[in-house]
Amino acid sequence: MTDKMSHSYVHRTTALTPGTEMVEPYGGGTGFRFKIRNVKIDGQADVVHVRGGGSHKVSFDVLHDCSECGNAINQVIVGLAGQDRAQASVWNGKRRSRGGLKVVNAGTRVEALAEDNPGPAEWVNVSCDLVVPDEPGVYSVRARYAQAYQGRLMTAEGRAIPQPEYQDVLGWWKVDRPEGPGPESTIGTIIVEGVG
């Protein structure tokens, strides 16, 4: 049996309070990288009780508006607290979300689909699947930024185009955070109940 407390799975057992947003700050700057709101797990709320583990669909709205990010290609990645890597990249783009699809780094090994919005940032809805262990417990769903040149764009428009899950971006889970994203990065909670 795994003690999830010793593996940092359980920090905060509740997700975002209705009407609140998770904010990913820009380190050392005055602005933010992105905000997340309206999290739904399996089409329900941001806290769900499930029987057994397995794959669960997570969807949410993201507003990426990083004026301090320069010309970097940014990603939003999602996973479970206590794991070594993120499970999914859900947004890929330049400074601001929305603005249509484009190919960045075309013709290189880091080519990817991205958003590049020259106007004001707008909220976009993204979704992914996360796999939760079968072991009963409370699993915090968390999000953080990455700058790995390529990630998936999992908006409705992006999901219509086949995209690989890029492995480099998932490895950003613990970059500058040795324990992975902390409780302030929690966007949802999946409570696995025993089957029986």
Salt bridges, closest charged atoms under 4 A:
GLU21 OE1 - LYS35 NZ 3.92
GLU24 OE2 - ARG177 NH2 2.57
ASP42 OD2 - HIS56 ND1 2.64
ASP61 OD2 - ARG37 NE 3.61
ASP84 OD1 - LYS174 NZ 2.93
ASP116 OD2 - LYS102 NZ 3.48
GLU122 OE1 - ARG98 NE 3.78
GLU135 OE2 - LYS4 NZ 3.14
GLU165 OE1 - ARG152 NH2 2.80
ASP176 OD1 - ARG144 NH1 3.30
ASP176 OD1 - ARG177 NE 3.47
GLU193 OE2 - HIS49 ND1 2.82
